[in-house]
């Protein structure tokens, strides 16, 4: 019964997004504009060179296309909890016979499904036709890439979930969410491929969850990591999901004791 309820929440979120056609087209346009800007910057930096430190322009282009594509449907509502605390609706929602966290995830997945179909796929088709993208290293790499993408979304959602719990203590979480998103954009490989990071920086990033979001799936797609390295990447993604959700749940239980509803 609960699974049907979560599916209903996801469907509602999907249908709500489908009502805003202009937002749909602007989403595709935004992804394509960012992609073209990033690619042209690196084309200018590469000049006539085919590769820099063994990293080809094709690899860089593929990284941007895949990362921005994933980003277009990796939906997390950073203010889901804070909005409901602010308007007081959290009190009634916590009384519903379904998990608040499950509903939060279902809403996000419904929107993600919409953007996967109507943002990611169209943007990828345009990118493949007019910019070009490297083919996956093989059929197995493609399948493992898809699985890693799912885990990558899990890591991203878990980070947001943990940070949202600070809504119980802070009036406005906009600042910490902005800082969190800057770290994700820079250290996940979406904006700057981690191949170009200094070795000392890469060693630090390895101990964070950020590379597990976008860079690990891209590495698998391109065949840059294989065998035990892929298994290690999956294990790392799963460990971060479990740890981040665990911390988030601890904060959730502590935060409920401090909750004071002022609206509703």
N, C-alpha and C positions, 0 to 999 in steps of 0.2 A: 504493500500500500504506500509506504513512504517513497519508494522508488518512483511510483506513478506521480506522486505529488511533486517530486523534484523534476521529473520530466515535464510536468505542467508548467512549473516555474521557468524552465529553460525555453519551452515553446512560447510562453508569453513574452519573454525577453526577445526572442527571435522575431516575433511578429511586431513588437514595438519598434524595433530597428527598421523593419521593412516598410514602415509607414513614412519614414523620412527619406524620400528619394534624393533630394538635393544633398543631404549629408552622405548618402551612398556614393554619389558621383564625386563629391569633394574628397572623400576618403581615397578613392582610386587616384585622383589627380595629385593629391598630397604625396602619396607613395611614389608615384612616377617622377614628380618634380624633385623630390629628395634624392631619388636614385640617380637621375641624370646629373644633378649637381655633384654628388659624391664621385661618380664615375669620371666626369669631366675634370674634376680637380686632380684625380690620380692619373688620368691620361696626360695632363699637363706636367705633373711631377715625373712621370716615367719618360716622357719625351719619346725619343727614338729607341730607347732601351726595351728589350723584350722581357727582361727580368731584373729584379733587385734582390740581392742576397738569396737567389733561388726562388723568389716569389714572383710568378708571372702576373702580367696584367689581367689575364683571363681568370686567375685564381682570385685576385682582388675583386674583379667585377662580379664573379660568382658569389663571393662572400657578401657583398653588398646586396645583391639581388635576393639571395636567400634570407639574409638577416632582416632586411626591410620588409620582405614578404611575410616572414614569421611575425615581425613586430606589428604588421597590419591587422593580424587576427589574434595576437596574444593579448586578449582582453582581460584587464584587471581593473576593478573599480576601487581605487585607493580610498574613496570617501564613502563607501557603502555603510560602514559602521558609524562614522562620525556624523553623517547626515541624519541617521536614525536616532542617534543620541541627542542631537541638536533639536530635532522636532518632537522628541518624546515617544515616537512610534516604537522604539526599541522595547518599551515595557510590554506592549501588546504582542509584539512579534516573538518575544521570548516565551510567551505562553502558548504559542502554537505547537501542535503535536508533531512538529518536524524540527530537525536541527537547524539552528540559525546559520551555522557555518555551511551546512549542506545547501541551504537556500541561496546563500551568498555565492557559492560555487556554481550552482545551477543557473543563476541569473547571468553570471559571467560566461558560462559555457554556451548559453543560448545566444548571446551577443557574438561570441567567438565563432560559432557555427555560421551565423549570418555573414560575418566579415570574411570567413574562409571562402565561402561560396561567391560572394559579391564584391569583395575587395581583393583578396589574395589571388584567386585564380585569374581574374581579368588583368590585374597588374602584372602577374607572372607571364601571361601570354604576350602582352605588349613588350615586356622586357626581353623575352626570348626572341621575339621576331625582330626587334629593332636595336637591341643592345648586344645580345648574345650571352650565353651562359654555358659553362663547361658541363658536359654530360656526367652523370654519376659514375663513380669508379666501377660499378657493376650492379647487377640486379640485387645482390645481397646487400651492398652498400646502401642502395636506395631504401630497402626495407628497414635496415637498421637506422637509417637517417630518420625515417618517419617515426620510429619508436623513440629515438632520442629527442625528436621535436616534442613529443607528448611529455616526456620527462622534463624537458626544458621549460615547457609551459608550467608544469607542476612546481618547478623551482621558483619561477617568477611569481606565480600565484602565492606560494608559501611565504616569500619575502614580503609581499604586500599584506598578506594576512597577519603576519607578525607585527609589522609596523602599524597596521590599523588598530591594534589593541591599545596603542598609546592614546587613542581617542578617549579612553576612560579617565586619563590624567590630564590631558591637554585640551584647551578650549578649541584650538585650531591646529590641525595636523598638516596644514598645507606646506609649511616650511620643511618639516622632516621628510615629507613625501617628495618634495622637490629635490632635496639633497640625495635621497635614496635613488631617484630616477637619474640624476646626473652620474652617480657611481655606476649604475647599470649601463647607461648609454656608453660611457667611456671604457669601462673595464670588462664588458661582455663581448667585445669584438664587433659590435654592431656598427659603431661609428668609426673606430680605428681598428683594423685587423690586428689581432694580438701578435701576429708574426713580426710586426714592426716595433713592438714594445721592447724596451731594453731588457736584457736578460734578468737583471735584478728585479725589475717590475713584474716580469712574467713569473718569477719564483714566488712573489708575494701573491699574485692573482690566483695561483694554483691552490692557495689555502682559503680562497673565498668561493662563494657559490656563483659568481658572476659569469665565468667562462662556460659554466654548465648550461646557461640559458640559450645562447646562440652559437657560440664558437665550437662547442663539442659536436652538435649536429652537422655544422658545416665541414668540420674536419673529417667526419665519417663519410659525408657525401663525396668529398674530393678524394677520399682514400688516403689522406695524410696520416691517419692512424688506423691500425688494423689489429686483429687478434686480441691479445691480452690488453692492449691499450684501449680498445673499444669496450671490453668488459670492465676495465677500470673506470672508464668514463661513465658507464651506466651505474656502476656501484656508487660512484661519487654523486651522481644526480639523485639517486634514491636516498643516500645518507643525508644529503642536504634537505631534501623534502621532509624526511622524518624529523630531523633536528629542528628545522624552522617551524614546522607545524607543532612540534612538542613545546617549543618556547612560546609560540603563539597561544597554545591552549593553557599554559601556565598563567600567562598574562591575562587571558580571558577569565579564568576563575578568580584571579586576584582583583581584576577590574570590576567584576560584577558586585563585589563587596563595597566598592566605592561609588557605584552608580547612583546618581541623583537625577531623577527625571523632572525637568522643568517645563516641559511642553506636552503636546499630545492631545 
